[in-house]
Each structure stands twice: as C-alpha cells, then as structure tokens.
Amino acid sequence: MAEIERLGKDPLTNRDLYFLNAMDLDEIPGRMNFSSPNFICLIAWDSDRSSVEEISSLVEPLIKYGASYFCAWGNDCERVHDTIDEIDSYPYNDIGSPEDSVIMTTWHSDESLEKTLYFF
C-alpha cells in the first residue's frame, strides 16, 4: 500500500502539500487524513487503458475525503475530467458531496507536466 507523504507548505499559498505515488489502484490507501476538509488533487495518470469504472474507483473516495478541485494530466486526461464531472453531477450519487457543492475540474492534455504543476 502506498503512503501519503506530507511535503510541507506551498510558499505562495501556504497550503499543505501531500504526495502519493501509486502504480496501481490497489495501492491507494482506504483512509486519508488531511489538514483541511477540502483539497485540490492533481491526477497525473496515463488512463487511456483504464475503464470508467477504474477511474471512478480512484475519484469517488477522493471526493468523499474532500477533493473539491481536480487537475487531470496524462494520456486521455480529458476522459478523467469528464468522468469526475459525471460522478459529481449524478443526482443520486452516494459520494457524500452536498447537492449545492461545486467540484472544479481542469484537464491539461496539451501542457507539459511542469506547466501543469505550476497551474496546480
């Protein structure tokens, strides 16, 4: 199981920064604790060989733990973005986000990882 590593604070935003490197969906911890009830999540993933169910199995727990902004980068990141939007907009989802909440998403298919990290 991969471990979430606290990297410190971003000097510009003063936000806590965490890092998780998981090579497989099974490595993602079932429980996540952060210093804030909401967080921004960068998903850097070549998901072109992943099913919508696999993308959902990654995203749904992150939303439950408070992800309120997703940046997607990598092959087929547009589909990751669209899947997140679909999960959040489904009126009878069980992910626990309030009906009036907003989850922001962006995709960065034409940008380098460096530019995407700067945006993030």
N, C-alpha and C positions, 0 to 999 in steps of 0.2 A: 504494500500500500504506500503510495506517495504521501509525503508530508508537506503541509503548507508551511512555508518559511516566511517569517516576517523580515523584510529587508530594511525597515526603518521608515523615516518620514520623507516625503517629497519636499524638497526645499522651497518650491514655489507655492504649492497648495497646502502644505502642512498636513497632507493626508497620509495615513499609514499605508505602506506598500507591502503586499504579500506576493509570493510566487509559488506556483505549483507546476511542476513538470511531470506530466503523466503521459506515458507512452501508450496506455490502453485505458479504456473507460473503467475497467475493473480496478484500476489503481486509485481512482478518485475517492477520497475519504467520504464515509457516510455522514459524518458530522463535521461542521465547520464553525469556528468561532472567530469573529472579527471584532474589532474595537468600535464599530459603528453598526447600527441596524441596517444601513444601506451601503452599497458599494458599487464601484464600477468594475467591470470584468472585461479583460481582453482575452478573446479566444483566438489563439494562433494555431490553426489546425488545417491540414490538407484533408478536407472532409469529402472530397469527390467520390470516394469509395464507401462512404458511410450512408446508412439508411436514415430516413427521417426519424425513425424510432431511436436510433443510436444518438442522433443529435438531441432529440427530446430528452433522452435519459441523462445527458450531460446538463442540459439547460434547466430542466424543471427543478432539480434540487438547488441549483444556484439561485433561482428566483425565490424559492422557499426560504433560503438563507439571507435574502435581502438584496440580491443584484438588481439594480434599478437602471443600469446603463451598460449595454454590451457593445463592444467594438469587435468586429469579426475580421480576421485576416487569414489568407491562405487560399489554396485551390478551392473553388466552389464556396467561398465565404458569403456570397450573395444568398445561397440557399440556407446557410446557417442563420443569417439575418432574417430571412423570410420565415423560417421555422420558429424563431423566437417571437416574431410578430404574431404569427398564427396561434401559438400557445397562449400568449397573453391576451389575445382578442377573443378567444373562445369563451363564450359567456358562462359556461358551466364547468370551467376548469377547477381542479382541486389543488392548485398550487399555493393558495393562500394569499394571493395579492388582492387587496381591496378592489372592488369594482371600479372605483373612481381613480385608481392609481394609474400612473403612466410609466411604462418601461421604454426607455430610449434605445435605439439600435442604429449602428452605422456599419457599413462594410467598406473595406479598403482593398479591393481587388487590383487596383492599378497603382498601388503605392508600395514602396519598399517597407520592410518590417521596421526599419529605422524611422521613417516618416510616420508610420502608424503608431509606433511607441511614443513619438513626440506628440501626436494628436491625442493619444490616450492620456 
